[in-house]
Amino acid sequence: MTIIQKPENIQSDCRCIDELLGGGFERGIVTQIYGASGTGKTNICIQLAVAAVRSGKKVVFIDTEGFSAERFRQIAGDEAKRIAET
């Protein structure tokens, strides 16, 4: 009998998004998020990165259009400095 284990999902800490995706973002794959300008793509990515670091994971965040440190601080809250250093 072969047991297929479902990969662990990474929760974004946004219940609606995690439910929509069946428990979060699938680990070990590339997930493409696309949409019109101003629809929240970067916010979702920052939220996921912050949630991943809070759960003990390492994150590399690449933004080809310019990273907003202010938006990162708003999402990460009081832990922004610790999360950025991790």
Buried (B, 14 or more C-beta within 10 A) or exposed (E): EEEEEEEEBBBBBBEEBBEEBEEBBBEEEEEEEEEEEEEEBBBBBBBBBBBBBBEEEEBEBEEEEEEBEEEBBEBBEEEBEEBBEE
